[in-house]
Amino acid sequence: TFPGMPKWRKTHLTYRIVNYTKDLPRDAVDSAIEKALTVWEEVTPLTFSRIYEGEADIMIIFAVREHGDFLPFDGPGRVLAHAYPPGSGFYGDAHFDDDEQWTKDTSGINLFLVAAHELGHSLGLQHSTHREALMYPVYDPLTDLSRFRLSQDDVNGIQFLYGSPPVPPNDPAVPTESVPPEAGTPAACDPALSFDAISTLRGEILFFKGRHFWRKSFRTLEPEFHLISSFWPSLPSDIDAAYEVTSKDTVFIFKGNQFWAIRGNEMQAGYPRGIHTLGLPSTVRKIDAAFSDKEKKKTYFFVEDKYWRFDEKRQSMEPGFPKQIVEDFPGIEPEVDAVFPVFGFYYFFKGSSQFEFDPNAKKVTHVLKSNSWLNC
Amino acid sequence: YPLDRAARNKEDSMELVQQYLENYYNLAKDTKQFVRRKDSSPVVKKIQEMQKFLGLEVTGKLDSDTLEVIRKPRCGIPDVGSFS
């Protein structure tokens, strides 16, 4: 750590990419920075969200020579970047020398590697004397990016400052004795596993849990496991519900009385919005689960023992709702954790159980374990 | 007299090492004295401190390994001491 051990006194930090290098497409810079933040997010309680204007905790700039902090860069080579330890104003900021050739691979200077190092400084880490450490001061162009990992020295340093990632507080779905080796990450094949929300996305299925999600494609057996923030940095964790409107190629994500819209890994502008803009009454504080039936062009919102139906054509909540869930979905007991439609069935999730519901026969046709889709 | 190449390279290396030690190891910025002082104990100590930090053989001398590492691209933050 730095002298005096400066560290952030909060665990949720904001960052802003103030300008861009011309060496790379903007989205390549965006994802390099996101990935670099995820490296530290995965081993600490820290979370990051991006802002696009104003003062962020971590301001990220590309500059050449003198750039306003009395530490001018030196042209191509030698000094690549620098960053300041935690604190207000320019402290916490990271500056990249735009006289370098920034690349996605190691044909030039790899932006992800240098950003992960500099952001280590922004979080309070000084240099490491361990050659294999990310925080070693000299850039190693031979780093194998596909096998990149923090060294133990990096993890020891950052966890000395901020501790390790939180284990979900007495979450019944993850009894403490079954917490997997990397504390804080849910185990796919834990028989007690439950989900916060589930949605389809362009033919895949996303199973959300805490800060993470499993991504299940029908083309592969094994689901992938990711941090939500590694794809959508400004989305919250522990979400309530999610559903895809395929006609809009958009997934809507709900938490509390707000919802966000994502298209692929792009956050849509103009969100979050209030859930009451959909026509839900102000008495509804949050929704438990939701899905959209593309054949019927109807979206269903489940709240405790009731549900509402939204007409995607007319873009309004239908009259005559809410109704009792058991009235139209016999066998589905409230409250619903998550639900998604596929192959003409609706799959409802409650705790560690999953109920396959046939909307034509209007009955539950199968009861399974919640994690049956995760190839356990 | 025009310096011959070897002497020229030697002088470049001296400058590079001096700048490196000043930027990253808190060597006092005392430009005039560096070359003469190179064998003086403060400078030798700084060279040893740098070699130790970077995992090089601690010789106190500007051997080829040391000169190679200080020519590599790196982070602009000092390796020791505060940074503000």
Interface residues (C-beta under 8 A of the other chain):
Chain A: F2 P3 G4 L71 F73 G77 R78 V79 L80 A81 H82 A83 Y84 P85 E100 I109 V114 H117 E118 H121 Q126 H127 T129 H130 R131 P137 V138 Y139
Chain B: Y24 K52 F53 L54 G55 V69 K72 P73 R74 C75 G76 I77 D79 G81 S82 F83
